[in-house]
Amino acid sequence: MSNEAHEIKVIMDCLKALEKNTIGGLPEKIQGDITTHAFIAAGSSFIPVPGASAAANVANIWAMYARINSDIGITFSKNILKTVASGVVANLGGYVVLLGAGELLKFIPVFGSFVSAAIESGIAYAITIVSAYVYIKAITLMARKRIDFNNEEKLQHEVDEILRNDKEEIKAMLKEAKNSYKPQK
């Protein structure tokens, strides 16, 4: 299954669990929001200051979660969204190590920034796509279990469970998303 087809399936599952209308463009809007934030993440790789693009990527994922929430009509506090975004990014293993290596290259004037951006852009794009998948899947699990969306500990628990139990699927999604990244012209 392609990444886009997988994303739409996850979104549709979430909307059904929330008893939301899946007709009328909402799944496509959510997918469009995810894609927009993935390209923002890729673009942030061009920030030449070491560490700044990593911080921008986490903030971008947090903003994406807030936008998804707005689309489907649920709310969590900003603090929990920041915590979840940071936790998801930190748990994506080897890809985070590659981002760190790219950040170190930025200490080499000019040349380092270009090499870093080339390495980081596809990885940041992939991490954003997979972060959306993990978040939407956690919301879906909460809806199916009828867990109150004001229960921030339960959201963190569901995210942790997904990261622990879906490692192979997440790894495959990261690889496919990175390979599908094409810079916009």
N, CA, C and O of each residue as an XYZ file, in Angstrom:
740
protein
N       0.849     -1.173      0.000
C       0.000      0.000      0.000
C       0.891      1.231      0.000
O       1.853      1.302      0.765
N       0.578      2.199     -0.851
C       1.377      3.415     -0.907
C       1.189      4.232      0.370
O       0.226      4.042      1.113
N       2.127      5.141      0.608
C       2.038      6.002      1.789
C       0.744      6.809      1.784
O       0.075      6.908      2.813
N       0.381      7.391      0.628
C      -0.833      8.195      0.548
C      -2.068      7.352      0.838
O      -2.963      7.797      1.557
N      -2.129      6.153      0.293
C      -3.272      5.270      0.548
C      -3.319      4.885      2.026
O      -4.392      4.816      2.624
N      -2.163      4.640      2.600
C      -2.098      4.286      4.024
C      -2.563      5.463      4.872
O      -3.318      5.277      5.827
N      -2.119      6.679      4.531
C      -2.532      7.881      5.274
C      -4.046      8.044      5.238
O      -4.670      8.276      6.273
N      -4.636      7.924      4.058
C      -6.092      8.092      3.928
C      -6.814      7.021      4.741
O      -7.820      7.320      5.385
N      -6.325      5.781      4.727
C      -6.956      4.716      5.506
C      -6.916      5.053      6.997
O      -7.921      4.899      7.692
N      -5.777      5.505      7.489
C      -5.645      5.861      8.905
C      -6.582      7.023      9.242
O      -7.233      7.016     10.287
N      -6.647      8.008      8.364
C      -7.538      9.158      8.581
C      -8.998      8.707      8.590
O      -9.771      9.117      9.456
N      -9.371      7.871      7.635
C     -10.755      7.376      7.560
C     -11.115      6.575      8.812
O     -12.207      6.728      9.359
N     -10.197      5.725      9.260
C     -10.435      4.959     10.493
C     -10.680      5.899     11.669
O     -11.570      5.663     12.486
N      -9.900      6.945     11.750
C     -10.030      7.925     12.835
C     -11.386      8.617     12.765
O     -12.092      8.710     13.769
N     -11.748      9.099     11.586
C     -13.015      9.813     11.447
C     -14.204      8.910     11.761
O     -15.178      9.354     12.370
N     -14.131      7.658     11.352
C     -15.214      6.716     11.671
C     -15.296      6.483     13.171
O     -16.390      6.443     13.734
N     -14.144      6.328     13.826
C     -14.130      6.113     15.277
C     -14.697      7.325     16.014
O     -15.314      7.185     17.070
N     -14.484      8.506     15.454
C     -14.997      9.740     16.053
C     -16.437     10.026     15.618
O     -17.049     11.009     16.036
N     -16.961      9.134     14.760
C     -18.309      9.287     14.220
C     -18.457     10.599     13.457
O     -19.472     11.289     13.552
N     -17.408     10.920     12.696
C     -17.405     12.118     11.853
C     -17.751     11.706     10.427
O     -17.535     10.561     10.029
N     -18.281     12.639      9.676
C     -18.631     12.396      8.288
C     -17.349     12.245      7.466
O     -16.486     13.123      7.484
N     -17.232     11.137      6.754
C     -16.035     10.911      5.937
C     -16.242     11.378      4.500
O     -15.370     11.202      3.648
N     -17.396     11.972      4.241
C     -17.704     12.498      2.914
C     -17.595     14.022      2.984
O     -17.891     14.621      4.017
N     -17.178     14.635      1.903
C     -17.155     16.091      1.877
C     -15.777     16.699      1.969
O     -15.648     17.903      2.187
N     -14.753     15.904      1.809
C     -13.409     16.452      1.711
C     -12.599     16.512      2.989
O     -11.437     16.918      2.937
N     -13.150     16.128      4.146
C     -12.382     16.205      5.385
C     -11.144     15.296      5.355
O     -10.066     15.741      5.750
N     -11.258     14.039      4.901
C     -10.030     13.212      4.854
C      -8.945     13.841      3.977
O      -7.767     13.820      4.332
N      -9.343     14.394      2.844
C      -8.374     15.012      1.947
C      -7.792     16.290      2.559
O      -6.617     16.599      2.359
N      -8.625     17.038      3.311
C      -8.129     18.240      3.975
C      -7.065     17.875      4.998
O      -6.015     18.515      5.064
N      -7.336     16.850      5.794
C      -6.360     16.417      6.800
C      -5.080     15.946      6.116
O      -3.980     16.297      6.541
N      -5.225     15.157      5.062
C      -4.043     14.690      4.341
C      -3.279     15.874      3.748
O      -2.048     15.880      3.757
N      -3.992     16.871      3.238
C      -3.347     18.075      2.710
C      -2.602     18.840      3.795
O      -1.508     19.356      3.562
N      -3.203     18.911      4.992
C      -2.527     19.570      6.117
C      -1.233     18.840      6.466
O      -0.210     19.472      6.728
N      -1.280     17.525      6.467
C      -0.090     16.724      6.775
C       0.997     16.976      5.725
O       2.164     17.175      6.066
N       0.609     16.966      4.467
C       1.574     17.203      3.389
C       2.171     18.605      3.491
O       3.375     18.783      3.307
N       1.338     19.590      3.780
C       1.834     20.963      3.941
C       2.887     21.024      5.039
O       3.953     21.612      4.854
N       2.590     20.420      6.174
C       3.545     20.454      7.289
C       4.797     19.635      6.978
O       5.882     19.970      7.453
N       4.665     18.580      6.199
C       5.838     17.790      5.810
C       6.778     18.638      4.941
O       7.997     18.573      5.099
N       6.212     19.429      4.030
C       7.057     20.293      3.201
C       7.640     21.451      4.002
O       8.755     21.895      3.726
N       6.897     21.943      4.990
C       7.454     22.972      5.882
C       8.673     22.403      6.615
O       9.701     23.068      6.744
N       8.540     21.159      7.091
C       9.656     20.502      7.786
C      10.867     20.373      6.862
O      12.000     20.652      7.255
N      10.602     19.945      5.629
C      11.705     19.815      4.673
C      12.372     21.165      4.437
O      13.599     21.251      4.380
N      11.574     22.212      4.302
C      12.121     23.552      4.087
C      12.909     24.071      5.276
O      13.872     24.820      5.113
N      12.494     23.668      6.481
C      13.210     24.152      7.669
C      14.629     23.596      7.739
O      15.458     24.108      8.492
N      14.910     22.567      6.970
C      16.258     21.998      6.937
C      17.272     22.988      6.378
O      18.477     22.815      6.557
N      16.789     24.015      5.707
C      17.682     25.007      5.115
C      18.043     26.126      6.086
O      18.796     27.033      5.733
N      17.511     26.068      7.305
C      17.901     27.051      8.314
C      19.366     26.775      8.658
O      19.687     25.675      9.108
N      20.264     27.751      8.458
C      21.691     27.472      8.599
C      22.213     27.419     10.038
O      23.365     27.041     10.250
N      21.414     27.778     11.009
C      21.872     27.810     12.401
C      21.765     26.409     13.005
O      20.679     25.830     13.018
N      22.875     25.855     13.504
C      22.819     24.514     14.104
C      21.777     24.428     15.219
O      21.755     25.253     16.133
N      20.916     23.417     15.124
C      19.889     23.190     16.137
C      18.570     23.883     15.854
O      17.528     23.453     16.348
N      18.597     24.945     15.072
C      17.372     25.708     14.826
C      16.362     24.920     14.002
O      15.162     24.991     14.266
N      16.831     24.172     13.008
C      15.873     23.419     12.191
C      15.251     22.273     12.987
O      14.089     21.930     12.768
N      16.014     21.675     13.909
C      15.449     20.612     14.744
C      14.335     21.170     15.622
O      13.280     20.550     15.755
N      14.560     22.330     16.215
C      13.529     22.968     17.033
C      12.331     23.356     16.168
O      11.182     23.210     16.585
N      12.606     23.845     14.977
C      11.523     24.223     14.064
C      10.694     23.004     13.668
O       9.475     23.100     13.530
N      11.352     21.859     13.485
C      10.620     20.646     13.108
C       9.674     20.195     14.213
O       8.538     19.814     13.929
N      10.115     20.229     15.455
C       9.243     19.832     16.565
C       8.075     20.804     16.671
O       6.937     20.379     16.865
N       8.338     22.100     16.546
C       7.267     23.102     16.601
C       6.290     22.906     15.437
O       5.082     23.075     15.602
N       6.807     22.556     14.283
C       5.967     22.306     13.114
C       5.057     21.096     13.350
O       3.878     21.129     12.998
N       5.593     20.048     13.933
C       4.773     18.858     14.213
C       3.697     19.204     15.243
O       2.546     18.790     15.108
N       4.071     19.954     16.257
C       3.086     20.397     17.244
C       1.971     21.197     16.567
O       0.794     20.981     16.858
N       2.329     22.117     15.669
C       1.329     22.915     14.955
C       0.458     22.024     14.069
O      -0.741     22.266     13.934
N       1.055     21.001     13.468
C       0.284     20.065     12.642
C      -0.748     19.334     13.499
O      -1.900     19.179     13.094
N      -0.332     18.886     14.687
C      -1.279     18.217     15.585
C      -2.432     19.149     15.927
O      -3.587     18.724     15.941
N      -2.133     20.411     16.202
C      -3.184     21.382     16.532
C      -4.128     21.569     15.341
O      -5.338     21.702     15.521
N      -3.579     21.579     14.140
C      -4.415     21.735     12.943
C      -5.295     20.505     12.737
O      -6.471     20.636     12.396
N      -4.743     19.326     12.939
C      -5.540     18.099     12.829
C      -6.678     18.148     13.848
O      -7.822     17.826     13.525
N      -6.359     18.553     15.078
C      -7.387     18.671     16.117
C      -8.496     19.618     15.679
O      -9.678     19.317     15.840
N      -8.114     20.750     15.132
C      -9.092     21.731     14.670
C      -9.963     21.139     13.566
O     -11.177     21.345     13.548
N      -9.343     20.408     12.651
C     -10.088     19.790     11.547
C     -11.160     18.827     12.053
O     -12.269     18.788     11.520
N     -10.822     18.051     13.083
C     -11.762     17.022     13.541
C     -12.547     17.420     14.789
O     -13.391     16.663     15.268
N     -12.262     18.618     15.310
C     -13.058     19.147     16.401
C     -12.736     18.623     17.790
O     -13.636     18.474     18.617
N     -11.464     18.341     18.061
C     -11.074     17.939     19.414
C     -10.003     18.890     19.919
O      -9.377     19.602     19.135
N      -9.790     18.901     21.245
C      -8.769     19.775     21.809
C      -7.935     19.042     22.849
O      -8.438     18.221     23.616
N      -6.675     19.356     22.852
C      -5.732     18.968     23.897
C      -4.986     20.241     24.251
O      -4.956     21.178     23.453
N      -4.386     20.293     25.423
C      -3.624     21.486     25.782
C      -2.374     21.580     24.901
O      -1.888     20.582     24.370
N      -1.875     22.806     24.765
C      -0.657     23.006     23.973
C       0.516     22.259     24.580
O       1.373     21.756     23.853
N       0.564     22.180     25.894
C       1.678     21.497     26.549
C       1.726     20.024     26.186
O       2.801     19.496     25.902
N       0.575     19.345     26.191
C       0.595     17.920     25.854
C       0.946     17.727     24.387
O       1.634     16.763     24.050
N       0.497     18.612     23.505
C       0.854     18.473     22.087
C       2.356     18.639     21.895
O       2.964     17.929     21.094
N       2.957     19.576     22.629
C       4.412     19.761     22.542
C       5.137     18.528     23.068
O       6.114     18.072     22.475
N       4.652     17.993     24.182
C       5.273     16.802     24.776
C       5.165     15.612     23.838
O       6.143     14.896     23.623
N       3.977     15.399     23.278
C       3.770     14.273     22.368
C       4.632     14.441     21.118
O       5.270     13.486     20.675
N       4.656     15.642     20.550
C       5.471     15.883     19.350
C       6.940     15.603     19.628
O       7.607     14.943     18.831
N       7.446     16.096     20.744
C       8.852     15.854     21.104
C       9.117     14.364     21.305
O      10.141     13.841     20.866
N       8.181     13.687     21.974
C       8.342     12.259     22.243
C       8.323     11.418     20.991
O       9.118     10.487     20.853
N       7.420     11.735     20.071
C       7.344     10.970     18.816
C       8.635     11.150     18.028
O       9.216     10.174     17.553
N       9.083     12.390     17.890
C      10.319     12.650     17.134
C      11.499     11.926     17.787
O      12.300     11.296     17.097
N      11.602     12.017     19.099
C      12.713     11.375     19.805
C      12.707      9.867     19.644
O      13.765      9.238     19.672
N      11.526      9.276     19.475
C      11.419      7.822     19.383
C      11.561      7.281     17.961
O      11.439      6.074     17.749
N      11.811      8.132     17.007
C      11.938      7.647     15.637
C      13.376      7.251     15.301
O      13.771      7.218     14.136
N      14.131      6.959     16.323
C      15.419      6.288     16.244
C      16.438      6.813     15.276
O      16.860      7.967     15.353
N      16.831      5.953     14.362
C      17.929      6.225     13.444
C      17.741      7.480     12.618
O      18.716      8.143     12.265
N      16.507      7.811     12.308
C      16.274      9.007     11.519
C      16.637     10.261     12.309
O      17.133     11.237     11.745
N      16.390     10.227     13.603
C      16.754     11.370     14.444
C      18.279     11.503     14.507
O      18.808     12.614     14.542
N      18.977     10.371     14.522
C      20.446     10.390     14.520
C      20.952     11.049     13.237
O      21.895     11.839     13.268
N      20.317     10.716     12.107
C      20.719     11.340     10.842
C      20.457     12.845     10.851
O      21.256     13.621     10.326
N      19.333     13.255     11.451
C      19.064     14.691     11.564
C      20.145     15.362     12.408
O      20.605     16.459     12.091
N      20.540     14.689     13.483
C      21.592     15.231     14.352
C      22.902     15.379     13.606
O      23.615     16.366     13.784
N      23.225     14.399     12.768
C      24.451     14.476     11.978
C      24.380     15.650     11.008
O      25.365     16.356     10.796
N      23.206     15.848     10.424
C      23.015     16.984      9.520
C      23.196     18.310     10.242
O      23.778     19.250      9.701
N      22.691     18.376     11.472
C      22.844     19.608     12.262
C      24.317     19.893     12.536
O      24.738     21.050     12.498
N      25.098     18.865     12.809
C      26.533     19.057     13.071
C      27.264     19.611     11.847
O      28.206     20.394     11.977
N      26.822     19.200     10.667
C      27.453     19.696      9.449
C      27.294     21.207      9.287
O      28.094     21.846      8.604
N      26.271     21.773      9.910
C      26.026     23.213      9.780
C      27.123     24.056     10.418
O      27.198     25.263     10.189
N      27.971     23.417     11.217
C      29.095     24.150     11.800
C      30.170     24.443     10.759
O      31.048     25.271     11.000
N      30.116     23.780      9.612
C      31.043     24.060      8.512
C      30.398     25.161      7.669
O      29.358     24.926      7.053
N      30.986     26.345      7.629
C      30.352     27.462      6.919
C      30.008     27.125      5.465
O      30.768     26.429      4.791
N      28.905     27.601      4.999
C      28.336     27.495      3.655
C      28.182     26.046      3.195
O      27.059     25.550      3.098
N      29.268     25.376      2.917
C      29.230     24.003      2.411
C      28.432     23.093      3.347
O      27.606     22.303      2.890
N      28.676     23.201      4.639
C      27.994     22.351      5.613
C      26.496     22.540      5.608
O      25.742     21.580      5.765
N      26.059     23.780      5.428
C      24.619     24.055      5.400
C      23.945     23.402      4.201
O      22.840     22.873      4.319
N      24.610     23.436      3.041
C      24.025     22.819      1.844
C      23.975     21.297      1.967
O      22.964     20.678      1.633
N      25.049     20.704      2.441
C      25.086     19.247      2.613
C      24.055     18.838      3.662
O      23.337     17.853      3.487
N      23.990     19.586      4.730
C      23.040     19.312      5.798
C      21.608     19.350      5.279
O      20.819     18.450      5.566
N      21.271     20.380      4.520
C      19.914     20.511      3.988
C      19.577     19.338      3.066
O      18.451     18.839      3.079
N      20.543     18.903      2.276
C      20.314     17.772      1.379
C      20.009     16.502      2.176
O      19.143     15.716      1.792
N      20.715     16.309      3.270
C      20.498     15.130      4.117
C      19.179     15.246      4.879
O      18.386     14.305      4.916
N      18.960     16.401      5.480
C      17.853     16.578      6.414
C      16.478     16.723      5.779
O      15.490     16.296      6.378
N      16.376     17.304      4.600
C      15.056     17.642      4.067
C      14.151     16.429      3.894
O      13.001     16.464      4.332
N      14.629     15.372      3.277
C      13.810     14.172      3.100
C      13.495     13.482      4.415
O      12.409     12.930      4.595
N      14.456     13.518      5.335
C      14.254     12.887      6.644
C      13.205     13.668      7.442
O      12.322     13.068      8.054
N      13.297     14.986      7.439
C      12.319     15.814      8.161
C      10.923     15.624      7.571
O       9.938     15.568      8.307
N      10.840     15.528      6.256
C       9.573     15.266      5.574
C       8.990     13.942      6.075
O       7.817     13.882      6.447
N       9.796     12.890      6.086
C       9.339     11.559      6.497
C       8.923     11.536      7.966
O       7.893     10.957      8.312
N       9.710     12.156      8.818
C       9.385     12.177     10.251
C       8.048     12.872     10.479
O       7.270     12.444     11.332
N       7.771     13.929      9.737
C       6.506     14.641      9.890
C       5.329     13.774      9.458
O       4.308     13.729     10.144
N       5.464     13.090      8.336
C       4.401     12.192      7.861
C       4.123     11.113      8.906
O       2.968     10.868      9.255
N       5.159     10.478      9.396
C       4.985      9.383     10.363
C       4.478      9.910     11.703
O       3.706      9.228     12.377
N       4.892     11.093     12.092
C       4.384     11.693     13.330
C       2.872     11.904     13.241
O       2.155     11.709     14.222
N       2.395     12.300     12.069
C       0.946     12.461     11.866
C       0.248     11.112     11.996
O      -0.791     11.000     12.646
N       0.826     10.096     11.373
C       0.255      8.746     11.449
C       0.130      8.291     12.901
O      -0.922      7.797     13.306
N       1.189      8.453     13.684
C       1.181      8.021     15.087
C       0.110      8.792     15.863
O      -0.641      8.206     16.644
N       0.045     10.078     15.650
C      -0.914     10.915     16.375
C      -2.358     10.546     16.022
O      -3.194     10.375     16.910
N      -2.641     10.426     14.739
C      -4.005     10.092     14.311
C      -4.390      8.702     14.796
O      -5.531      8.478     15.201
N      -3.459      7.782     14.757
C      -3.748      6.436     15.250
C      -4.044      6.470     16.759
O      -4.925      5.747     17.225
N      -3.323      7.296     17.522
C      -3.569      7.415     18.962
C      -4.965      7.985     19.224
O      -5.678      7.509     20.107
N      -5.348      8.999     18.457
C      -6.684      9.580     18.597
C      -7.749      8.523     18.284
O      -8.768      8.434     18.970
N      -7.501      7.730     17.246
C      -8.439      6.683     16.862
C      -8.615      5.678     17.993
O      -9.738      5.304     18.329
N      -7.508      5.246     18.577
C      -7.585      4.287     19.686
C      -8.356      4.869     20.863
O      -9.153      4.175     21.495
N      -8.118      6.142     21.156
C      -8.845      6.788     22.255
C     -10.345      6.837     21.961
O     -11.167      6.588     22.843
N     -10.691      7.161     20.716
C     -12.112      7.234     20.347
C     -12.775      5.860     20.445
O     -13.893      5.739     20.946
N     -12.093      4.844     19.974
C     -12.661      3.482     20.033
C     -12.846      3.006     21.465
O     -13.786      2.269     21.764
N     -11.953      3.425     22.347
C     -12.033      3.030     23.762
C     -12.913      3.984     24.570
O     -13.099      3.813     25.775
N     -13.451      4.994     23.876
C     -14.303      6.006     24.524
C     -13.578      6.736     25.659
O     -14.164      7.034     26.700
N     -12.287      7.015     25.433
C     -11.487      7.749     26.415
C     -11.713      9.236     26.191
O     -11.673      9.709     25.055
N     -11.945      9.958     27.249
C     -12.160     11.396     27.204
C     -10.921     12.080     26.622
O      -9.800     11.816     27.056
N     -11.127     12.950     25.650
C      -9.996     13.633     25.018
C      -9.321     14.650     25.925
O      -8.279     15.196     25.564
N      -9.884     14.910     27.076
C      -9.220     15.784     28.050
C      -8.218     15.022     28.902
O      -7.539     15.617     29.739
N      -8.116     13.711     28.698
C      -7.204     12.874     29.464
C      -5.856     12.808     28.741
O      -5.624     11.935     27.905
N      -4.990     13.735     29.078
C      -3.713     13.862     28.380
C      -2.784     12.685     28.649
O      -1.987     12.315     27.787
N      -2.881     12.094     29.838
C      -2.046     10.920     30.155
C      -2.397      9.750     29.246
O      -1.518      8.995     28.830
N      -3.676      9.602     28.939
C      -4.108      8.506     28.062
C      -3.604      8.712     26.634
O      -3.247      7.748     25.957
N      -3.573      9.963     26.176
C      -3.019     10.233     24.855
C      -1.558      9.829     24.820
O      -1.128      9.145     23.892
N      -0.794     10.239     25.811
C       0.622      9.884     25.857
C       0.790      8.368     25.916
O       1.684      7.813     25.277
N      -0.070      7.701     26.683
C      -0.017      6.240     26.796
C      -0.272      5.589     25.432
O       0.447      4.669     25.041
N      -1.284      6.059     24.714
C      -1.600      5.476     23.400
C      -0.455      5.702     22.419
O      -0.115      4.802     21.651
N       0.145      6.892     22.435
C       1.292      7.184     21.561
C       2.446      6.244     21.896
O       3.068      5.673     20.999
N       2.730      6.085     23.183
C       3.815      5.195     23.609
C       3.566      3.761     23.148
O       4.488      3.082     22.697
N       2.319      3.302     23.260
C       1.961      1.942     22.832
C       2.181      1.768     21.324
O       2.719      0.752     20.884
N       1.770      2.746     20.553
C       1.951      2.673     19.098
C       3.437      2.623     18.757
O       3.868      1.810     17.940
N       4.206      3.489     19.382
C       5.652      3.515     19.115
C       6.317      2.202     19.508
O       7.283      1.779     18.873
N       5.810      1.567     20.538
C       6.371      0.308     21.016
C       5.914     -0.878     20.153
O       6.711     -1.768     19.857
N       4.644     -0.892     19.752
C       4.073     -2.065     19.092
C       4.115     -2.029     17.567
O       4.016     -3.079     16.932
N       4.257     -0.871     16.975
C       4.198     -0.750     15.515
C       5.560     -0.408     14.906
O       5.624      0.261     13.874
N       6.633     -0.855     15.526
C       7.979     -0.459     15.090
C       8.259     -0.788     13.622
O       8.799      0.044     12.892
N       7.900     -1.980     13.195
C       8.198     -2.369     11.810
C       7.379     -1.554     10.816
O       7.894     -1.128      9.782
N       6.112     -1.338     11.128
C       5.265     -0.526     10.252
C       5.783      0.914     10.192
O       5.819      1.518      9.120
N       6.177      1.452     11.326
C       6.707      2.816     11.371
C       8.004      2.907     10.571
O       8.218      3.861      9.824
N       8.853      1.920     10.733
C      10.124      1.891      9.994
C       9.866      1.868      8.480
O      10.515      2.590      7.724
N       8.921      1.038      8.050
C       8.585      0.952      6.628
C       7.986      2.267      6.128
O       8.289      2.712      5.021
N       7.138      2.883      6.946
C       6.542      4.160      6.550
C       7.600      5.258      6.432
O       7.561      6.063      5.501
N       8.542      5.290      7.376
C       9.622      6.281      7.304
C      10.410      6.120      6.006
O      10.698      7.098      5.316
N      10.748      4.894      5.688
C      11.522      4.627      4.479
C      10.744      5.036      3.234
O      11.288      5.688      2.343
N       9.466      4.653      3.174
C       8.665      4.991      1.997
C       8.449      6.496      1.882
O       8.528      7.054      0.788
N       8.177      7.153      3.008
C       7.967      8.607      2.970
C       9.238      9.326      2.531
O       9.176     10.261      1.732
N      10.389      8.897      3.047
C      11.652      9.526      2.660
C      11.909      9.326      1.165
O      12.331     10.249      0.467
N      11.649      8.111      0.687
C      11.871      7.828     -0.732
C      10.888      8.572     -1.641
O      11.198      8.846     -2.801
N       9.702      8.899     -1.113
C       8.704      9.578     -1.928
C       8.886     11.096     -1.943
O       8.241     11.797     -2.723
N       9.770     11.602     -1.074
C       9.969     13.050     -0.984
C      10.553     13.592     -2.270
O      11.587     13.127     -2.749
N       9.877     14.577     -2.817
C      10.358     15.284     -3.997
C      10.263     16.772     -3.687
O       9.169     17.289     -3.462
N      11.397     17.462     -3.673
C      11.354     18.907     -3.397
C      10.426     19.636     -4.361
O      10.415     19.346     -5.557
N       9.646     20.586     -3.838
C       8.742     21.385     -4.684
C       9.560     22.394     -5.479
O      10.566     22.919     -5.000
N       9.114     22.649     -6.684
C       9.823     23.614     -7.538
C       9.057     24.909     -7.601
O       9.488     25.849     -8.268
